[in-house]
């Protein structure tokens, strides 16, 4: 049996999360927080509907919000809504969505299915249908060019699942547990979404356990090591090193007792035991600077835990990103060999030149001359790489690629593109 997924929804309207398609009641003024909340409660995917008005400015603002959400969470986001042409699919995918939905209620979307499938890959395309009639007339092309079907009308879902061979995601209202089990027991219904999940996010783990008891395979995570097997200190606690999952930066050191350990694994939100206050402590509960658990590992002696997290805001109570911001010792000469850190350090200098010009700086010369000069130099350096590649000495190509990357970074600074965005885009490919 296929692994089944729990998929809560975010309905995005004017850069806020609202109740639904025809209900603009505010759910969360910051959709990123809502997405992180879903991810922390063991959601497998987030289904995001862009309900922004049909205006270019509103649509672009929504795409910026979608991009921020995709960057914030470490689970896939499926994008839907406001899709009328291939360009709209491209924008959703480039914003970071793992898949994008074509609404088959629009004739224009039916017409571009093959085109977008061949352009971006079948695995990126979901077909959204409101009922069986929209599905039955296009089964062959949907099966050939789409990855899955988003079925909007719950009363027909079991019968509709027989029409097409593709996996289905069913958008469901609040229904009984018995009906939910019946629907999810269907072989090719692989995801449930809508109100039944969005309104019961805190129960996702319980739902997965109930499904497992009924022979339905889910992504239910089991605790790999019971607390009894972990070596505690004299206070009955274990130290926890906390690391940023995106940058690998060490953020802080804290302690867990058994309750904090189990609550962290249960909620996905980092929870510690405060030795000074002698109480359980959910990181971010008062400051809003939550930490969302992404992975947990233990050392060889089983007496220290390493947690990688998504950090919201600052980890340190001083307002610094990390608690380790005071240098006690460093060698005077230090060459950085971590590629991404080298890129970031050079890029930081380039960005600083843009804000704080330095007389005689070649970087400032490029910024002063503008985009056309930067592009001209970039083209010249690309040509130099081609010429150097014909030379048997590998050093030349290293020099030319370094020049090219420098000019790329000048262009990135000019267009406000970061290395993190480039790396995320490369990772998706």
N, C-alpha and C positions, 0 to 999 in steps of 0.2 A: 504493500500500500504506500502511496505517495505521502511524503511528510506534509502535514497541514499547517497553515500559517494563520496567525491572528493579526489583523490589519486594521488598526484604528484610523479614523479619518481626521483630516484638518480641512476645514472649509475656509479658504482665505478670501477675505473681503476688506478692501482698503487697508491692507497690511495688518489686519487683525484676524484672529480666529473667531468665526461665528458658528451658530448652532447648526445650520444646514442650508440646503439649496434655496428655500423660500423663507428662511427664518434667520434674520441678521442679528439676533440676540447675541451679545458679546459673550464669548467663552473665555478668551484670554487676549489681552491687549498685546502680548508678546508671543507670537506663534512659536518662536524658537523654544521658549520655556515649555510650551505644551508638547512640542516634539521630543524634547529631552525627557519629559515626564513619561511619555509613551514608551520611549526606548528603555528607560530605567525600570519600567514595569513589565519587561520581557515581551514587548510587542516585537513581531518579526519584521514587519514592513510598515511604513506609513503611506497611506493613500491621500494625496493632497489635491484638492479641487480648487482651481483658481476661479473665483467668482467675481473678479474685478470687472468694473464696467468696460464696455467695448471702446475704450479710449487708449491711444498709444501710450500716453504718460502713465495712466493707471496700470496698464498691462506691464510696462517696463518696471514700475515700482514693485509689482507683484513678483516678477521674475527675480528681482534683487532679493526679495524676501525668501523666495524659494531657494535661491542659491545659498543664502545664509543658513537656512534650515538644513539643507543637504550637507553643508560644511560642519554643522554643529553635532549631528547625530552619526553614530556608527552603524546604523541599520539602513537598508535601502529605502528610498523614497520613490513612489510611483506618482508621476505628474499627470493631471487631467484638467480639462476645462480650458476654454479660450483657444482651442485649436481649430484653425480654419485652413491651414496651408502647411506645406512642408517646413517652412521657416519656423512655424510655431513648435513643431516637434523638435527641430534642431535646438531652439532656445531652451526648451525644457531639459533636453539631454545635456546640453552644454552647461546648464545651471547646476547639474549634478544628479538629476533624476536617473535612477537605474532603468526605468521604463517610462514610456509616455503613451497616453491613451488617445485613440481616435474615436470620437463620438459618432457612431453610425446613424444617428438621427439626422445628421447633416449629409446631404448628398455629396457635397464637395469633399468630405472626408473619405467617403467610400471610393471616390475617384482617385485619391492619392495613396491608397493603401499599398499598392505594389511599389510605387515610387519610393515612399519613405522606408519600406522594408528593405529594398535593395540598396538604398543610400546608407541607412544606419544599422541594418541588420535585423533580421526577423525577431531575434531575442529581445530587442528593445521595444517592440510594438505590442500594445494591448488594444483590442477592439472592445469598445464600450457599446452595449446594446440595452435598450430599455425593456424589450420583451422578445418573445420568440419570433415574431414576424420579421423583425429587423435582422435576426440571425439566419433564419431558414433560407432566405433568398440569396445569401452570399456565403454559404458554408465552404464551398471549394476554395474560393479566394482567401477567406479568413484562415483556413487550415494551412494554406500554402504560404501566406505572407505575414501571419501574426503569431505571437508567442502564446497568448492566452486571451480569455474573454472575461470582461467585467460585466456581470449580469445585474441589472438594476432592479428588476421586478421579482421580488422574492417568492411570490405565490406560484410562479411557473418554474422555479429554478431546478427542481428535480427532473421534470419532464424535459426542460431545455438542455440539461446536461447530457441527454441522449442524442441531441441533434448534431453536435460538433465534437470531434475527438480531442480538441485542445483542453488544457487545464482551465478551470473556471474560478473566478473570484466572485463571491456572491455578496451583494450589498443587502444587509438585513436590518429590519427594525428590531425592537425588543420582542423576542419570541421566547417560548418556553424552552427549557433545557432539553426536553425530550425531542422537540422539533429540531433544535440545533444539532443534536446528536444524529438525528435522521438525515439531515442535510449533509453534515460533514462525513457521514459514512459513505456517501457516494464517491466512487473511485476517482473521478476527474474533477471534483470540487475540492480545490487545494487551498483555498483561502476564504475566510469569512471576514467581512468588513461591515461598516455602517454603524448604526446606533447600538446594536447589540454588543459590539466591542468597545466603541468609543465611550459609552456610558458605564462600562464595567471594566475599565482598564486595570484597576487595582485587583481584579479577580482573574486576570489572564493566567497566572500561574495555577490557580485552582481549577480553572477551566481546562487547562492542558492536562492536569492530573486526572480530571474526570474523563476526558476524552481517552487518555491512555488506558484507564480502567475499562473502557468500552471498545478497546482494540483499535483505536484511532491513533496513528503515529503523529506526534507533534515534536516541536523543538524543546520540549521540557528539559531543563538542565538539572542534573543531580549534583549534590555536594560531593566533590571528589574525595575530600578528607574530613572525617568527623573531628570535632573539637578535641575529643579525647586523645587523638593521635598527635596533636600539636604540642610541642614542648613549651610550657609557660615559664615566665620568670617567677620570682618569689611572691609577687602580688597576684599571681594567677592570670597574668596578661601576656600578650605577645606584641612586640614592636612591629609597626607597619610602615614601610617605606612607600611613599606615594609619588608616582611619576606621571607626567603628562604624556598621554598616548600618542599625541601628534608630534611633539618635539623631543620626547625622551628626557625632558628637563626634570630633575628631581625637585618636587614641590615642597614636601614636608615629611616629618616623622611624627607618627602618633601611635596610640596603643589601642588594642581591642581586648575585651573580655569575651566570653562565650556569647553573651546576648548581642554585643555589637557585631561579632563575626556573623552570626546567623541572620541578624537583621540586614546587614549589608548584602549578603547573598540573596536574601528574600526580596528586598526592595530595589537593589541595584544602585542605591544611593549610599555613599560612604558614611558609615556610622562608627564612631569611636567611643572609647571610655575616657572621660576627662579625669585624670588623677588629682588635679588641683581642686576641681569642684565635686569630685566623687559622684559622678552621674554619667549616664549615657548622653552622647553628643552627636547629633546629626549635623555634619558639616554643611554650613550654608543656611541652616534653618532661620537664623536671625539676620544674616548678611545678604542672603540670596546667592552667595557664591558656592553653589552646590558642586559636588564632585560625583560624576556618574561612572560607576564601575564598568570597565571594559574587559579587564582580565585580572586574575589573581593567581599568583604563584608563591611557592614556598621554597626556602633554601634547603641545602643538602642536610643541615642539622635539624630541620623542621622546627626552628625556633624564631624565624623572621619571615614575615610575609611581604611580598612586593605586589602592589596594586597599580595598574595603569588605568588612568581615569580621563574622562573629559572634564576639564576644569572650567567652570563658569566664573568669570571675573578673576579675582586674586585669591591665591591659596593662603597667603599670610595675612594675619589680622592688621599688619601695618599698612596694607594696601599694595605691597609688593607681590609680583606674580608668584614668586617662590619664597619660602622662608630662608633659603640659603643665598642671601644677597650680600653678605659681608665677607669680603676676601681677607683671609688671614695670612696666606702665603701664595706666591706664584713665582715661577722662574722669570727672569727678565727677558729671556729670549724663548719664545714658544712659537713653533710653526703649527698651524692648524691643518690637519689632514682629513678631517671629516668633510666630504664634498659639499654637503648641504650647508654646513657652517661656513665654509670658505665662500660659497656663493652668497650667503646672507651677509657676511662681513663686508665683502666687496660691494654688494648691493646697498648696504647701509651707508657706505661712504658716498656712493653715487646719489642716493636720495638726499643725503645731507648737503651735497654740493648744489642740488636743485633748490633747497630751502635757504642755504647759507653760502652764496657764491664766494669763490676764492679766486683772487686775481691771478691770472696766468694758468688757470686750470683748464686742461683740454676738455674735461667733462662739461664745464660751464660754457666753453666755446661751442660745444655741440648743442647744449640747451638754448643758448642765445641764437644760434642759427636756425633752430626750429626743426620740425618733423622731417622736412624734405632733405635737409643735410644729414640727419641721423639715418634716414632710409638709404641715402646715397652711399654713406660709409658702410652700412650693413651689407649692401649689395657688393661693394668692392671687397669686403672681407670674405664674403661667401665665395667670390671668384678666386681669391687668394688660397682658400682651402682646396679648391679644385686643382689649382696649379701645384700646390705643395704635395698633394696626394700622388702626383706623377713622379715626385722625387723619391729616390730610394731611402733617403735619410728621414727617419720618423720624427726627428726633432722639429723639422719645419712645420709639419702638420699640427704638432702640439702648439707651436707658437701661433699659428694662424687660427686654430680653433679657439685659443685663449683670447685673441683679439676679437674674433667674431662674437664670443660669449659676452665680452665686455660691452660691445656695441649693442648686443641684444638687451643687456641690462639697462643701458641708457634708454633704449626704446621702451622697456618695461616701466621704468620710472616715469618717462614722459606720458605713458598711457595708463599709469596707476595699476599695473599688473604686478602681482607678487610671486615669489618663488613657490610659496605654498600653493597658490592657485595652479601654477604650472605643474607642480608635482602631483597634485590631486588629479589634474586632467590626464597626465601620463599614466597614473595608477589605474584610472578607469579604462584605459586602452589595453 
